[in-house]
Amino acid sequence: METLSIVGVFILTLFLGMPIAFVLGITGLVMVLFIDVPLVVLPNRMWSQLGTFPFLAVPFFILAGEIMNEAGITQRLVSFANLLVGRIRGGLGQVNIIASMLFAGITGSAIGDTAALGSIMIPAMEKEGYDKDFSVAVTASSSIIGPIIPPSLLMIILGVAAEQSIGTLFVAGYVPGILIGVSLMILTYFISIKRNYTFRAERTSFRQGLIIFRKALIPLLMPIIIIVGILAGIFTATEAAAVACVYALFVGLFVTKTLKLKRLPDLFIRSALLTASLHLIVSMSGISGFAVTVLQLAEKMSAAVTQFSTNPFVILLLLNIVLLIIGMFMEPTVSIIILVPILFPMIEALGIHPVHFGIIMLMNLTIGVATPPLGLVLFTASSVGKIPVERVVMAIWPFLLIEFVVLLLITYIPALTLTIPRWLGLLA
């Protein structure tokens, strides 16, 4: 009865179109009705959700991403990607994917990647004779690499929610992100041969190559500085976020020289608004998280799942399906905040490593964002590419199938995720 009431209220408030923060808050209050605690506890739980030191990294990474986008680094990354893979069959399609992988370490956002790179790559690919549907599909499907290759805002939120090392999650995301990128490049290569897409085989002179590399180097150093700094113990993930802000300001003001001081107040306001909305969601989740713990919903769910099957292979398959579906309909940040308190106790009881499952969860939710019918990336790509979303859906399926295969490999071969963290001594 408790579970049915809680799920019913959650679904009802969601379909009424309430902001997700209020959905979580109202659902949490209903959950609290089933337990005997004074209501004065609730504000304390809301505040405690925001009081963790690692969570301070969130506003700084949001601001760093806003500054780097404003600094005009996108064209530099595209030029560098073209230098690396522009002469491979599939030319600009390959450039699009590599640029997404490079862009990932700077913004960590699938939707931001689609909007920023799509505005440059889709017209360029169309001009070179690529079908617009194909160009949009490549852009949308490769954008999901953004939250997987570190540093990633979603990884920070996941690390805080699951009480896992953010640095370890960062390192664990490299192999899955690179695997997705390489797989998409292979598919693009064969599609380009089949459709006979032309590509420019012009050689770039050594001097031109050095100029392109020099222009891209300083923006690309930001994720390297962050990861190396965290792993070397120079600074924590929270301090790394502040370093990222200072570095982004340096790039925008003194390297690209496209960031104007008069634009900074607007960037601060945009970052503050996004941070405030995220903080409201997280604080409201404190109510529901508290009730989940007291009502032992995670334990009850674990017992229900293990009654169905105790085989981790089967349970992981079911969780993949559920998380993919949730990713289609719900923003990844919200999904992480809601699901981590419920799922992580269960998977740890089953002997699944939390870092491994964290990457699985992140991949599912980000692939879901690009999966029909309601993936947010689909609508962003449709808007940027100026084609109906139905055409995006038809064109993206081959790329999604490849990503599903990579997801299964990551799910059932934990070494792909955990080997590098173990080599670096981040895991026991």
N, C-alpha and C positions, 0 to 999 in steps of 0.2 A: 504493500500500500504506500509506504514511504517513497519508494523508488518511482512508482507510477505517478504520484502527485508531483514529485520534483521534476521528472522528465516532462510531464504535461505542462507545468508552468513555464519551463524553459522554452518548449516548442511554441506555446501560445504567445508568449511575449516576443519571441523572435519573429513569428509570422505577423504580429501586429506592427512590425516595423520599428520597434523601440531601439534606441542606440544600444550597442552590445554591453556597454558598462551598466546600464540600467537593467538589462536582461540578467546579467550576472548578479547584480545587487538584489533584485526582487526574488530570483531563484534562491539565492543564499538566505534571504529572510524566511522564505517558506521552509527551507531546510532547518533553520534554527528553531522553527515552531515545534519540530519533532524532538528537540532536545531541551533539557531543563538547565538553561544558562541565563544569567542576567544580560539584558540587552547592552549594558554598559561595556561588555566585553568586545562588542563588535567594532567600535571605533578603534580600539587598541589593535585588533587584528588587521583592520584596514591599514593602519599606520605601519605596523610591523612588516607588511608586504613591501613597503617602499624604503624601509630603513636599512636594507642590506648594502654594504659597501660596494660590491660588484655592480649593483643596479645603477650606481652613479655613472657608469660607463655609457648608459643608454643615451642621455641627452647629448653627451659629447660626440658620440659616433654619429648621431643624427645631424648635428651641426657640421661635423667634418664632411659628411656626405653632401650636404647642401652647398658648402663652400667649394668642394671639388667640382660639383656639377656647374656651379657658377663660374668657375675658373677656366672653363673651356678646354678641358683635357680630352674630350671625346675624340676630336679630330686627330689629335696626336697619337692616341692609342690605335685608332683605325689605320693611320699611316704606318705605324710600327707593325701591326698585324699584317698589313699588306706586304711589308718588307719580308716578313717571316714565311708566309704561305701563299702570297698572291699568285705565284707561278704554278701552284698545284692545280690539277684539274678541279674545276668547281670554283676557281679563283675567288671571287668576291663572297661566295657562300662560305668558303673556308675562312676568309678574313672576318666575316661576321661572327663566326663561332669563336675564333681566337680572341677577337676584340671583346666578346662577352666574358671570356675567361679572365682577361686582363682587367676588364671593368669590374669584375666581381670583387676583386681584392680592394677596390676603392669605394664602391657604393654598397655592395651586398644586398641589393634590392632587385627582384625580378621585374617588377613593374617599372622601376626607374631605368633599368637596363633597356627594356623594350622601348620606352619613350625616347631615351637619349640616343641609343644606337640606331633605332628604327628610323628616326628622322634623317639620318645620314645615309645608312646602308640601303634602305629600301629604294629610294630614288636612284642611288648609284647602281644598284643591281639591275633595276628596270632599264636604265639607260644602256647598260651593257648587254641587254637582250635576255635577261632572266625573266621568267614569268613572275608577275607581281605576287600571285598566290604563293609561289615557292619562296620568294624573298621574304614575305611576311611570316611564313611558317618557320623558316630558318631563324629569323629574329626572335619570334615568340618562344620557340622550343629551346634555343640556346640561352635565353634569359634566365631560365630556372637554375642555371649554374651559379648565379649571383649569390643566393643565400647559402650555398654549400661550400664554395671556396672562400677561405677566411681572408680578412676578418669580416665577420657577418653579424649584423644586429640580431638576427634571429638566434644565432648561436649563443649570444650573450644572454638573451631572455631565457633560452632553454637552460643554459648553465645555472642561472640564478634560480629558476623555478625547480629544477631537478637537483640542485645543490651539487653540481658537478664542476670540475675545473674547466674554466673557459678556455685556458690555454690548451688543455688536452683536446677539447672539442675542436678548436681551431686546427690543430695538427691532424686530427682524425678526418677532417673534411677534405683534405687535399686529394687523396687517391680517388674517392667517389666523384669529386668534381672533375678531375682530369679524365677519368674513365668516361663520364658522360660526354665531355667535349670531344675526345678522340672518337668515340662511337658515332657522334653526330657528323664528324668530319668524314668518316668512312662512308656513311650513308650518303652524304652530299656528293662525294666523289663519284659513286656509282649512279646516282640520279643524274648528275651532270653528263656522264657518258651516255646514258640512255636517252636523254633529251637533247644531246648534242649542244650543250651550252658552250659558247666560245669563251675563251679567257685570254687575257693579254700575257704574253710571255716575255715582255720587255725586261731586260736586265737593268737593275739599279746600279749605278756606279758606286764604287767604294766610298767616294766622298759624300754622295747623296745619302748612302746608307748610314754613314756616321752621323750626319746631320739629323736624320730621322730618329736614330737611336738616342742621340743626345737630348732631343726634344721630349722623348717619351720616358727617358731614364728617371728623371727627378719625380714625376708623378708616380711611376711604378715602384719607387723606393719606399713609399709610405707603408704598404702592407708588409714589406720585408722588415722595415724598422720595427713595426708593431710586433710581428711574430717573433723575430730574433730577440727583441727586448724583453718580451714576456718569458720566453724559454730560457734566456740567460739570467733571469732574475733581476734585470736592471730596473724593471717596473712591473707593477701589477696590470691586469687587464683594464682596470679603472683608470690608472695613471696613463696607460697606453692610449686610451681614448682622448685624454687631454693633450697628449703629445700629437695625436693625429690632427686635432683642431689647429694647433700651432703650426704644424707642418703644412696643412691645407692652406692656411692663411699665407704662409711663406710662398707656396707655389702660385697662388692666385695673384698676390701683390707684386712679387719680384721675379717669377719665372715666366709664367704666361702673360702677366701684366694685364689680364682681362678683368680682374676683380677690382671694382671701384669701391672706395671707402664709403661712399654714399649708399651703396647697396647693402652694406653690413647690417644696418638696423632691420631691413626687410628680411634678411636671412635669419637673424636672431629671432624675429617674431615668428616666422614660419617654423623654425626648429622648436621654439617654445610651445606653439600651439600643438604640434605633433607630439611633443613630449608630454604635455598636459593631458591630451586625450589618452595616451598610452598609460600614464600614471593613474588616471581615473579607472581604466579597465583593470589594471593590476590591483589597485586598492580594493575595488569591488570584489575581485576574485578572492581576496582575503577572507571575506565572509563565507563564500561557498567552500573554499579550501578548508577552513576551520570546521564547517559542518560535515564535510566529507570525512575528515579525520575522526570526529566524535561519533558519527553514525557508522563508521567503519565500512563505508561504501566500497573502498578499494579492496578490502578483504573479502567482502561479499561478492564483488565482481570476479575476483580471482578464484574464489570457490566455485562460482557458476561456470567460469571458463574451464577450469580443471575437471569439472564434472563432465563437460563435453569431450575434452581431450587433455591429456597431460603431455602430449608430444610437442616439444618446442617448435618443430617444423610446421605442424598444423596451426599452432597458435600464432606464429609469426605470419603465416599466410593470411589468416583471418584478420590480424591487425593491419596488415598491408592494405587489404581491401577496404576495411573500415576507415583507415586514415586517408586513403586516396579519395574516397567518397566525401569525407569531411572537408578535405582540401578543395574540392570543387565548389563547395558552398560557403566556406568560412575562411576569413583572412587568417594566414598562418600564425600571426602573433596571438590572436584570440584563441585559436585552437590549442596552441602550446600552453597558454595560461590555464585553460579549462582542463585539458587532458593529462598533463604531467602528474598532478596529485593523484589521479585515478590509476593511470597505467604504470607508472614507474615502480610502485611497490609490488605490483603483480609480476612484472617482468624480472625484477630482482629475485623474487621468490622462486621463479622458474629457472634461475641460474643464467639468465641472459645479461651480458655486461651492459650497464646503463649507458656508457659512452657509445657502444655499438648501436644500441636501440635508439639513442638520441639522434644519431646520424640517419638511421632508418626512418625515424619519425619526420625529421627535417626533409628528407628526400621525398617522402610521400606527400607531405603538405605542399611542397613547392611544385612538384609535378602536378598535383591536383589543381594548382592555380592556373596551369596551362591546359587543363583537361576539360573538354565539353561536358555538360552544357553551359556551366556558369563560371568557368575559370576567369578570374579578373584579367589575366594577361591576354586572353583572347580578345576581350573588348578593347584593351589598350592597343594591341597590335592592329585590330580592325580600324580604330580611329586614326592611328599614325599612318597606316597604309592606305587609308581611304577606300576600303573594300568591305562588303557586307561580312558580318561575323560568320555567316554560314559558309562562305568560301574559305575563311581561315580554318574552320573546323575540318573541312574536307581535306585541306592541304597539310594539316599538321599531324594527321594520324600516323604516317610512317615514322616520323620523328618520335612521337610519343611511345610507339611500340618498342623502339630501340631503348628509350629511357626506362620502360618497364623491365626490359631484359637486364639492364645494368642494375636496376633496383633489386631484382631477384638475386643477382650475383652478390651484391653488397649484403643482402639479408642473410644469405646462407653460407657466405664465406667471410666470417668475422675477421680473418687475418687481413683482408683488404682494408679494413678500417682501423684495426688495433695494432698492426705490426709496427708502424712508424712511431706511434706513442710509446710502445714498449721499448723500441730501440733507443729512444731518447730518455728512457727512465721515468716516463710520466705515468706509467701503469705498473702495478706490482706484477 
